[in-house]
Amino acid sequence: MKVICLNCNGIRASWTKGLGEFLEQENPDLICFQETKAQPDQLAPELWEKLGYKAYFHSAEKKGYSGVGLWTKKEPKQVTYGIGVEEFDKEGRSVLADFGGFALWTVYFPSGTTGDVRQAAKMRFLAEFLKISQKMKKKHPNIILCGDVNIAHTEKDIHDPKGNAKSSGFLPEERAWLTDFLKTGWLDSFRALYPEKQEYSWWTFRAGARGKNKGWRIDYFFVPEELRKKLKSLTIKKDPILSDHAPMILEISL
């Protein structure tokens, strides 16, 4: 099974940069998007239908903001939108598709980079998500959770750990949360497959950061610990450039 995960930073913008051609070439079974920045009625169904997918979107009430999407070649038995917390469900942050034998969950975690108010919201989201994710893992033993978590976990996951020690996305309390999350039985698939590899999934648009590879690894595929041996590979695709994030491609035997 091949699954692609991408924070597209605007699905319409990403489409103009070659997203459609990339998906046609890779031909994944499932695709998870974050930060779609679009309402469903702003997207032509031909985009996914001509590639053979059914699409499910959870959009923010605020236009041009947040939003997630899940495209699949196989029709799910059930689709759940949101995490059941109104504050965050208004922002379009979660779609979970239950296929019976397995489940796929795309989530866009809040960013705290715009100031204290959003950082506080991010921490509230993390507290709620820790509880919800444990319930979902019990309900769906074969679950794949992916998305933009907006946290770089260790010093291996960021180009300048000392310079970013007080930056949202690398704060001690955020990193501690991710450690606690993994202790509940989730596995960071990239780190499980490649314990020493230093690769990034996001680069700021400023100061030519991508060309200099001054990045952060803030996008993840998580699976329950029990699926460790099912993981085959996880590739962070640097090209083509479709967004400020790189698409990730997981191959897993389920």
BAFI-3210 file (N, C-alpha, C; in Angstrom, 3 decimals, decimal comma, padded with zeros to 6 digits):
// residues 254
n [1|2|3|4|5|6|7|8|9|10|11|12|13|14|15|16|17|18|19|20|21|22|23|24|25|26|27|28|29|30|31|32|33|34|35|36|37|38|39|40|41|42|43|44|45|46|47|48|49|50|51|52|53|54|55|56|57|58|59|60|61|62|63|64|65|66|67|68|69|70|71|72|73|74|75|76|77|78|79|80|81|82|83|84|85|86|87|88|89|90|91|92|93|94|95|96|97|98|99|100|101|102|103|104|105|106|107|108|109|110|111|112|113|114|115|116|117|118|119|120|121|122|123|124|125|126|127|128|129|130|131|132|133|134|135|136|137|138|139|140|141|142|143|144|145|146|147|148|149|150|151|152|153|154|155|156|157|158|159|160|161|162|163|164|165|166|167|168|169|170|171|172|173|174|175|176|177|178|179|180|181|182|183|184|185|186|187|188|189|190|191|192|193|194|195|196|197|198|199|200|201|202|203|204|205|206|207|208|209|210|211|212|213|214|215|216|217|218|219|220|221|222|223|224|225|226|227|228|229|230|231|232|233|234|235|236|237|238|239|240|241|242|243|244|245|246|247|248|249|250|251|252|253|254]
n.u [000,833|000,546|000,914|000,463|001,398|000,862|001,361|-000,083|-000,200|-002,270|-004,268|-005,065|-003,060|-000,899|-001,616|-001,146|001,556|002,207|001,068|-000,975|000,220|002,315|000,945|-000,291|001,899|003,064|000,953|-000,502|-002,256|-003,699|-004,209|-003,261|-004,016|-002,978|-003,751|-005,378|-006,758|-009,209|-012,689|-014,948|-016,622|-015,070|-013,396|-012,922|-014,528|-013,406|-010,680|-009,830|-011,362|-010,608|-008,214|-008,923|-009,882|-011,874|-012,968|-012,636|-013,319|-012,460|-013,199|-012,224|-014,285|-013,611|-012,733|-010,115|-008,318|-006,540|-007,827|-008,309|-007,790|-008,752|-008,008|-009,014|-008,750|-010,229|-013,437|-014,337|-015,722|-016,737|-016,622|-015,168|-015,420|-013,485|-012,454|-014,163|-014,103|-015,245|-013,929|-011,679|-012,681|-014,074|-012,071|-011,320|-009,618|-009,291|-009,746|-010,956|-010,842|-012,450|-011,753|-012,460|-010,614|-008,445|-007,537|-007,299|-005,981|-005,953|-004,466|-004,230|-002,250|-002,464|-000,561|001,768|003,052|002,266|001,920|001,162|-001,562|-002,322|-000,407|-001,201|-003,639|-002,706|-001,464|-003,693|-005,013|-003,151|-003,302|-005,941|-005,802|-004,034|-005,557|-007,685|-006,390|-005,457|-007,823|-008,671|-006,684|-007,114|-009,626|-009,173|-007,014|-005,256|-004,227|-003,267|-001,814|-001,371|000,229|000,734|002,371|003,543|005,667|009,031|010,759|013,284|016,784|017,862|015,970|015,859|017,438|018,885|019,133|019,905|019,607|016,875|015,703|013,831|011,735|008,420|007,230|009,527|009,703|010,450|008,222|006,527|008,026|008,294|005,646|005,348|007,099|005,722|003,385|004,337|005,035|002,618|002,245|002,392|004,229|006,862|007,162|009,189|011,492|011,595|012,223|014,569|016,837|019,047|018,998|019,035|016,739|014,551|011,202|009,993|010,579|011,251|010,039|011,730|014,934|016,212|016,070|015,405|017,078|019,481|019,057|018,052|016,087|013,107|011,832|008,667|006,454|004,655|004,316|002,514|002,178|000,610|002,670|002,584|002,548|005,063|006,739|005,459|006,079|007,574|008,973|009,808|009,678|010,890|010,059|011,983|011,745|009,140|008,930|006,232|005,115|005,780|006,304|007,508|006,279|005,490|006,079|004,744|005,291|003,646|002,880|-000,143]
n.v [-001,189|002,184|005,380|008,844|011,852|015,280|018,618|020,964|023,690|025,272|023,895|024,553|026,284|024,531|022,770|024,189|024,046|021,550|019,398|017,589|016,137|014,972|013,255|011,582|010,312|009,019|007,504|006,733|004,696|005,995|009,372|012,046|015,301|018,404|021,723|022,721|025,010|025,616|025,569|022,836|023,415|025,054|023,553|021,571|018,514|016,921|017,019|015,029|012,875|012,185|011,024|008,798|008,773|008,994|011,747|013,355|016,030|018,240|021,289|024,597|026,961|029,577|031,117|030,189|029,185|026,806|023,446|020,060|017,127|013,954|011,533|008,655|005,475|003,312|002,882|004,132|002,553|004,143|007,636|010,067|013,357|015,892|016,238|016,223|018,423|021,550|024,055|023,479|021,949|023,759|024,757|022,927|020,368|017,567|014,382|011,125|007,989|004,945|001,783|-000,732|-003,126|-001,546|001,814|005,262|008,376|011,761|014,695|018,109|019,874|022,708|025,740|027,639|029,933|032,554|033,959|034,441|033,809|031,940|030,020|029,156|028,026|025,966|024,347|023,578|022,050|019,963|018,731|017,757|016,106|014,094|012,458|011,729|010,427|008,105|006,724|006,325|004,672|002,358|001,700|001,311|-000,879|-001,239|001,404|004,287|007,293|010,520|013,665|017,274|018,131|020,262|020,307|019,817|017,056|016,126|017,109|016,131|016,616|019,173|022,007|023,923|023,593|024,973|027,709|027,781|027,198|028,592|028,852|028,555|025,344|024,065|024,164|023,332|022,251|021,443|019,508|017,708|016,941|015,477|013,382|012,186|011,469|009,499|007,613|006,512|004,467|004,944|005,079|006,816|006,697|007,349|007,705|005,197|003,594|004,808|005,411|007,190|009,048|012,335|014,327|016,731|018,127|020,511|023,890|027,280|029,977|032,048|033,657|031,830|029,246|026,604|025,899|025,925|023,892|024,367|023,260|021,821|018,866|018,306|016,996|013,975|010,373|008,313|005,166|002,440|000,800|-001,941|-002,278|-002,001|-003,849|-003,936|-001,723|-000,512|001,457|004,973|007,872|011,133|013,457|015,620|016,873|017,151|020,712|021,496|022,958|024,686|022,575|019,186|016,399|013,288|009,824|006,872|003,437|000,566|-002,620|-003,838]
n.w [000,000|-000,868|000,430|000,262|001,853|002,288|003,191|001,471|001,373|000,309|-001,917|-004,474|-005,327|-005,197|-007,172|-009,494|-009,541|-010,322|-008,955|-009,757|-011,875|-010,492|-008,714|-010,535|-011,642|-009,398|-008,451|-005,961|-003,481|-001,569|-000,476|001,578|002,527|003,987|005,098|002,938|002,250|001,008|000,097|-000,499|-002,694|-004,175|-005,606|-008,470|-009,075|-011,060|-010,687|-008,850|-009,678|-012,300|-011,830|-010,556|-007,919|-004,887|-002,950|000,212|002,277|004,950|005,705|006,796|008,575|008,134|005,194|002,904|004,728|006,673|006,723|005,592|003,526|002,142|-000,143|-001,903|-003,523|-002,889|-001,603|001,579|004,558|006,517|007,290|009,315|010,409|011,832|015,342|017,398|019,033|019,285|019,010|017,457|015,395|013,855|012,402|010,524|010,641|010,624|009,146|009,221|007,825|007,743|006,702|007,309|007,416|007,962|008,966|007,982|008,851|008,566|009,753|010,644|012,609|014,830|014,334|016,250|015,630|015,213|017,533|021,116|021,608|019,650|020,201|022,708|021,986|020,412|022,346|023,818|021,887|021,580|024,098|024,064|021,828|022,556|024,230|022,522|020,407|021,595|022,062|019,431|018,459|019,900|018,941|016,209|015,338|013,138|012,169|010,341|010,927|009,829|009,021|009,229|011,946|013,117|014,896|015,579|016,623|017,799|018,135|015,845|014,000|013,025|011,566|013,009|016,082|018,447|017,822|017,484|019,875|021,349|019,674|018,394|017,715|018,277|020,945|024,367|025,793|023,734|022,398|024,483|024,718|022,335|022,822|024,972|023,630|021,847|023,709|024,354|022,649|019,947|016,867|015,358|012,117|010,244|011,843|012,991|010,819|009,892|011,930|012,240|010,233|008,846|007,751|006,250|006,191|005,801|004,864|005,483|003,433|003,410|002,912|001,199|002,276|001,578|-000,548|000,801|002,484|005,077|007,159|008,753|010,276|010,419|009,634|009,722|009,652|011,640|013,224|015,051|017,483|017,091|014,366|013,392|011,994|009,617|008,172|005,247|003,646|003,771|002,089|001,721|-000,523|-002,267|-004,685|-007,125|-006,331|-004,606|-002,635|000,498|002,049|001,792|-000,076|001,503|001,145|002,042|002,227|003,068|004,402|004,564]
ca.u [000,000|001,312|000,166|001,165|000,953|001,433|000,801|000,041|-000,193|-003,193|-004,302|-005,154|-001,710|-000,052|-001,996|-000,471|002,985|002,425|000,575|-001,716|001,182|003,047|000,076|-000,483|003,144|003,281|-000,208|-000,692|-003,591|-004,355|-003,527|-003,700|-003,587|-003,248|-003,739|-005,934|-007,165|-010,275|-013,982|-015,177|-017,236|-014,050|-012,569|-013,651|-014,402|-012,572|-009,294|-009,552|-012,080|-009,861|-007,098|-009,494|-010,069|-012,980|-012,353|-013,348|-012,681|-012,930|-012,744|-012,436|-015,361|-012,928|-012,267|-008,688|-007,568|-006,491|-008,499|-007,630|-008,475|-008,334|-008,405|-008,836|-009,265|-011,173|-014,440|-014,334|-016,993|-017,218|-015,718|-015,420|-014,839|-013,237|-012,037|-015,200|-013,863|-015,763|-012,921|-010,767|-013,439|-014,409|-010,878|-011,108|-008,291|-009,207|-010,615|-010,575|-011,575|-012,410|-011,916|-012,742|-009,363|-007,498|-008,070|-006,343|-006,366|-005,155|-004,667|-003,409|-002,104|-002,296|000,753|001,773|004,084|001,767|001,862|000,774|-002,938|-002,333|000,416|-002,062|-004,608|-001,957|-001,266|-005,009|-005,228|-002,274|-003,850|-007,128|-005,430|-003,391|-006,631|-008,468|-005,572|-005,405|-009,109|-008,711|-005,745|-007,803|-010,764|-008,666|-005,643|-004,452|-004,479|-002,167|-002,081|-000,342|-000,084|001,653|002,247|004,109|006,658|010,235|010,866|014,623|017,781|018,092|014,837|015,869|018,788|019,575|018,417|020,217|019,006|015,413|015,298|012,669|010,797|007,264|007,536|010,671|009,716|010,604|006,938|005,994|008,836|007,924|004,339|005,550|007,686|004,630|002,492|004,964|005,020|001,303|002,228|002,526|005,582|007,267|007,581|010,473|012,572|011,649|012,904|015,883|017,153|020,084|018,896|018,631|016,040|013,534|009,981|009,505|011,574|010,657|010,257|012,673|016,411|016,689|016,277|015,298|018,308|020,556|018,545|017,853|014,702|012,564|010,969|007,470|005,386|004,875|003,444|002,519|001,407|000,782|003,903|002,372|002,706|006,472|007,288|004,718|006,643|008,525|009,842|009,210|010,499|010,546|010,377|012,406|011,280|009,049|008,560|004,793|004,684|006,928|006,506|007,772|005,406|006,065|005,482|004,881|004,913|003,359|002,215|-001,320]
ca.v [000,000|003,428|006,530|010,128|012,895|016,571|019,937|021,565|025,156|025,731|022,830|025,144|026,769|023,364|022,169|024,949|023,717|020,196|018,368|016,571|015,308|014,208|012,179|010,631|009,555|008,174|006,603|006,132|004,180|006,965|010,658|012,908|016,695|019,379|023,132|022,803|026,414|025,660|024,943|021,829|023,968|025,796|022,563|020,783|017,080|016,273|016,965|013,704|011,805|011,739|010,207|007,565|008,859|009,651|012,758|013,743|017,250|018,935|022,662|025,576|027,926|030,755|030,799|030,366|028,872|025,441|022,446|018,814|016,307|012,559|010,944|007,212|004,690|002,363|003,623|003,752|002,157|005,282|008,785|010,939|014,681|016,590|015,449|016,333|019,624|022,594|025,096|023,059|021,424|024,908|025,082|021,898|019,814|016,111|013,409|009,744|007,056|003,567|000,870|-002,069|-003,788|-000,534|003,183|006,320|009,589|012,940|015,740|019,316|020,437|024,163|026,370|028,696|030,906|033,940|034,650|033,730|033,314|030,703|029,023|028,600|027,158|024,772|023,492|022,990|021,011|018,838|018,050|017,014|015,092|012,980|011,569|011,243|009,510|006,814|006,068|005,920|003,548|001,175|001,393|000,895|-001,379|-000,989|002,806|005,135|008,692|011,347|015,086|018,323|018,218|021,554|020,127|019,029|016,334|016,081|017,950|015,556|016,963|020,615|022,376|024,781|023,408|026,008|028,968|027,685|026,650|029,328|029,021|027,660|024,199|023,377|024,516|022,143|021,645|020,786|018,308|016,782|016,383|014,460|012,236|011,543|010,878|008,261|006,654|005,870|003,322|005,344|004,979|007,752|005,735|007,749|007,431|003,743|003,041|005,436|005,993|008,228|009,923|013,724|014,904|017,715|018,106|021,882|024,962|028,602|030,604|033,161|033,548|030,684|028,156|025,275|025,664|025,673|022,784|024,768|022,857|021,167|017,704|018,533|016,179|012,621|009,206|007,531|003,920|001,761|000,025|-003,295|-002,303|-001,694|-004,766|-003,747|-000,555|-000,880|002,606|006,308|008,783|012,562|013,839|017,025|017,381|018,562|021,623|021,729|023,708|024,850|021,236|018,120|015,231|012,070|008,625|005,697|002,121|-000,261|-003,873|-004,058]
ca.w [000,000|-000,957|000,947|000,174|002,778|001,886|003,475|000,142|001,506|-000,732|-002,916|-005,819|-005,650|-005,414|-008,452|-010,561|-009,487|-010,827|-008,043|-010,507|-012,604|-009,476|-008,220|-011,634|-011,778|-008,215|-008,403|-004,635|-003,153|-000,693|-000,389|002,669|002,399|005,035|004,674|001,582|002,057|000,001|000,342|-001,537|-003,910|-004,923|-006,294|-009,472|-008,819|-012,080|-010,214|-008,281|-010,388|-013,484|-011,341|-010,013|-006,473|-004,205|-002,096|001,431|002,766|006,150|005,466|007,863|008,351|007,585|003,846|002,632|005,949|007,185|005,884|005,254|002,535|002,030|-001,429|-001,850|-004,646|-002,305|-000,825|002,990|005,167|007,314|007,332|010,463|010,226|013,095|016,507|018,423|019,847|018,395|018,772|016,392|014,261|013,003|011,608|009,495|010,930|010,751|008,462|009,473|006,971|008,223|005,570|007,830|007,808|008,413|008,956|007,641|009,569|008,218|010,759|010,552|013,952|014,806|014,464|017,262|015,234|015,092|018,826|022,332|021,555|018,865|020,897|023,763|021,296|020,001|023,517|024,124|020,888|021,902|025,271|023,631|020,839|023,242|024,705|021,376|019,608|022,282|021,804|018,026|018,285|020,436|018,070|014,897|015,556|011,935|011,807|009,897|011,253|009,206|008,888|009,647|013,404|013,510|015,967|015,304|017,892|018,397|017,473|014,513|013,140|012,774|011,108|013,978|017,344|019,445|017,406|017,508|021,174|021,865|018,558|018,346|016,876|018,873|022,363|025,222|026,143|022,534|022,185|025,565|024,355|021,299|023,527|025,716|022,631|021,373|024,821|024,430|021,745|018,547|016,314|014,308|011,085|009,657|012,790|013,169|009,649|009,677|013,239|012,243|009,055|009,103|006,602|006,639|005,382|005,644|004,828|005,336|002,127|003,567|002,907|000,425|003,233|000,967|-001,302|001,774|003,304|006,474|007,318|009,941|010,014|011,233|009,044|010,236|009,577|012,876|013,245|016,330|017,641|016,582|012,906|013,071|010,980|008,359|007,484|004,190|003,337|003,853|001,289|001,691|-001,911|-002,350|-005,987|-007,468|-005,248|-004,723|-001,455|001,394|002,597|000,820|000,083|002,065|000,557|002,896|001,732|004,231|004,038|005,426]
c.u [000,874|000,422|001,034|000,540|001,645|000,653|001,015|000,044|-001,054|-003,237|-004,396|-003,794|-000,789|-000,353|-001,297|001,022|003,261|001,939|-000,143|-000,792|001,973|002,223|-000,158|000,736|003,332|002,169|-000,385|-002,108|-004,404|-003,525|-004,132|-003,127|-003,856|-003,109|-004,203|-006,369|-008,269|-011,547|-014,210|-015,764|-016,268|-013,151|-013,424|-013,451|-013,532|-011,129|-008,955|-010,208|-011,288|-008,636|-007,597|-009,750|-011,450|-012,349|-013,258|-012,600|-013,305|-012,344|-013,017|-013,629|-014,804|-012,341|-010,764|-007,789|-007,650|-007,129|-007,643|-008,450|-007,913|-008,894|-008,095|-009,417|-010,314|-012,152|-014,433|-015,720|-017,609|-016,166|-016,133|-014,679|-014,675|-012,859|-013,056|-014,983|-014,177|-014,717|-012,035|-011,501|-013,894|-013,265|-010,539|-009,774|-008,192|-010,226|-010,076|-011,465|-011,348|-012,713|-012,239|-011,482|-008,295|-008,188|-006,939|-006,872|-005,422|-005,493|-003,700|-003,387|-001,947|-000,829|000,661|002,672|003,591|001,603|001,272|-000,618|-002,987|-001,464|-000,401|-003,097|-003,938|-001,799|-002,588|-005,316|-004,408|-002,822|-005,064|-006,733|-004,775|-004,439|-007,362|-007,681|-005,463|-006,691|-009,163|-007,813|-006,364|-008,932|-010,305|-007,220|-004,715|-004,708|-003,182|-002,594|-000,985|-000,765|001,049|001,412|002,771|005,006|007,822|010,627|012,239|015,577|018,135|017,056|014,776|017,298|019,573|018,882|018,690|019,539|017,489|014,860|014,064|011,637|009,630|007,537|008,742|010,812|009,811|009,265|006,281|006,727|008,522|006,565|004,511|006,195|006,595|003,659|003,053|004,978|003,672|001,167|002,213|004,000|005,772|007,901|008,945|011,633|012,705|012,424|014,346|016,321|018,120|019,929|018,428|018,056|014,938|012,340|009,416|010,665|010,834|010,951|011,351|014,130|016,945|016,914|016,264|016,572|019,492|020,219|018,499|016,390|014,362|011,822|009,774|006,259|005,689|003,868|003,605|001,698|001,545|002,058|003,780|002,570|004,150|006,998|006,570|005,272|007,687|009,501|009,063|010,162|009,976|011,017|010,712|011,926|010,098|008,665|007,101|004,271|005,938|007,219|006,834|006,746|006,174|005,337|005,793|004,476|004,813|002,594|001,072|-002,284]
c.v [001,248|004,600|007,781|011,106|014,201|017,733|020,743|023,096|025,790|024,728|023,392|025,668|025,595|022,701|022,877|024,648|022,266|019,078|017,240|015,601|014,412|013,020|011,127|009,727|008,568|007,137|005,933|005,584|005,225|008,240|011,464|014,308|017,445|020,779|023,270|024,223|026,556|025,030|023,914|022,398|024,840|024,863|021,758|019,305|016,351|016,130|015,568|012,576|011,291|010,910|008,937|007,569|009,368|010,600|013,139|014,927|017,709|020,345|023,551|026,464|029,198|030,401|031,058|030,003|027,385|024,446|021,224|018,054|014,903|012,001|009,458|006,530|003,682|003,135|003,173|003,322|003,317|006,379|009,682|012,252|015,362|015,641|015,538|017,478|020,827|023,643|024,749|022,505|022,537|025,253|023,998|021,204|018,291|015,397|012,025|008,837|005,636|002,635|-000,560|-002,747|-002,827|000,831|004,151|007,627|010,713|014,085|016,900|019,976|021,961|024,578|027,446|029,862|032,352|034,643|033,807|033,124|031,985|029,620|028,357|027,653|025,856|023,813|022,852|021,840|019,764|018,033|017,203|015,843|013,874|011,961|010,920|010,195|008,140|006,022|005,524|004,709|002,253|000,729|000,820|000,401|-001,139|000,425|003,482|006,577|009,531|012,800|015,986|018,554|019,554|021,464|019,312|018,371|016,427|016,998|017,419|016,022|018,452|021,057|023,154|024,682|024,502|027,330|028,979|027,176|027,339|029,592|028,061|026,561|023,428|023,731|023,247|021,462|020,943|019,471|017,252|016,148|015,256|013,202|011,464|010,832|009,534|007,192|005,949|004,741|003,658|005,300|006,075|006,902|006,071|007,361|005,936|003,090|003,534|006,155|007,173|009,256|011,325|014,317|015,806|017,643|019,499|022,862|026,297|029,138|031,672|032,725|032,305|029,436|026,780|024,925|025,339|024,491|023,135|024,524|022,260|019,906|017,822|017,760|014,715|011,616|008,467|006,267|003,318|000,913|-001,375|-003,409|-002,058|-002,564|-004,657|-002,576|-001,003|000,259|003,896|007,275|010,206|013,089|015,328|017,685|016,543|019,414|022,027|022,687|024,026|023,556|020,275|017,007|014,059|010,880|007,438|004,452|001,192|-001,497|-004,122|-004,983]
c.w [000,000|-000,534|000,826|001,157|002,390|002,488|002,199|000,177|000,413|-001,872|-004,334|-006,261|-005,983|-006,762|-009,613|-010,614|-009,897|-009,923|-008,789|-011,225|-011,641|-008,986|-009,295|-011,788|-010,615|-008,040|-007,040|-004,467|-002,391|-000,618|000,749|002,476|003,702|004,438|003,217|001,231|001,004|000,545|-000,773|-002,827|-004,722|-005,728|-007,264|-009,193|-009,846|-011,613|-009,705|-009,068|-011,588|-013,099|-010,652|-008,514|-006,093|-003,199|-000,940|002,040|004,082|006,067|006,670|007,531|007,723|006,223|003,703|003,796|006,243|006,212|005,611|004,216|002,522|000,729|-001,396|-003,080|-004,167|-001,423|000,636|003,470|005,939|007,301|008,498|010,261|011,588|014,212|017,638|019,396|018,966|018,029|017,578|015,175|013,328|012,058|010,587|009,612|010,887|009,874|008,756|008,634|007,471|007,048|006,023|008,330|008,298|008,382|008,607|008,203|009,185|009,167|010,500|011,930|013,865|014,898|015,541|016,904|015,195|016,433|019,938|022,265|020,806|019,504|022,008|023,159|020,882|021,174|023,964|023,163|021,237|023,077|024,897|022,725|021,487|023,693|023,525|020,585|020,265|022,043|020,372|017,766|018,819|019,508|016,736|015,058|014,357|011,430|011,383|010,149|010,616|009,173|009,279|011,134|013,931|014,742|015,406|016,622|018,545|017,632|016,090|013,502|012,788|012,473|012,151|015,329|018,378|019,100|017,482|018,834|021,752|020,775|018,694|017,330|017,379|020,358|023,214|025,532|024,951|022,281|023,252|025,272|023,328|021,886|024,268|024,772|022,145|022,462|024,958|023,409|020,272|018,148|015,264|013,199|010,490|010,575|013,058|012,031|009,529|010,959|013,201|011,123|009,446|007,818|007,102|005,696|005,142|005,709|004,712|003,932|002,191|003,382|002,203|001,254|002,568|000,197|-000,401|002,693|004,790|006,819|008,668|009,481|010,956|010,701|009,355|009,704|010,903|012,673|014,644|016,324|017,026|015,069|012,454|011,918|009,641|007,543|006,469|003,880|003,545|003,159|001,425|000,342|-001,992|-003,647|-006,444|-006,251|-005,453|-003,660|-000,660|002,154|001,459|001,015|000,678|001,450|001,458|002,143|002,923|003,772|005,019|004,693]
res [m|k|v|i|c|l|n|c|n|g|i|r|a|s|w|t|k|g|l|g|e|f|l|e|q|e|n|p|d|l|i|c|f|q|e|t|k|a|q|p|d|q|l|a|p|e|l|w|e|k|l|g|y|k|a|y|f|h|s|a|e|k|k|g|y|s|g|v|g|l|w|t|k|k|e|p|k|q|v|t|y|g|i|g|v|e|e|f|d|k|e|g|r|s|v|l|a|d|f|g|g|f|a|l|w|t|v|y|f|p|s|g|t|t|g|d|v|r|q|a|a|k|m|r|f|l|a|e|f|l|k|i|s|q|k|m|k|k|k|h|p|n|i|i|l|c|g|d|v|n|i|a|h|t|e|k|d|i|h|d|p|k|g|n|a|k|s|s|g|f|l|p|e|e|r|a|w|l|t|d|f|l|k|t|g|w|l|d|s|f|r|a|l|y|p|e|k|q|e|y|s|w|w|t|f|r|a|g|a|r|g|k|n|k|g|w|r|i|d|y|f|f|v|p|e|e|l|r|k|k|l|k|s|l|t|i|k|k|d|p|i|l|s|d|h|a|p|m|i|l|e|i|s|l]
***
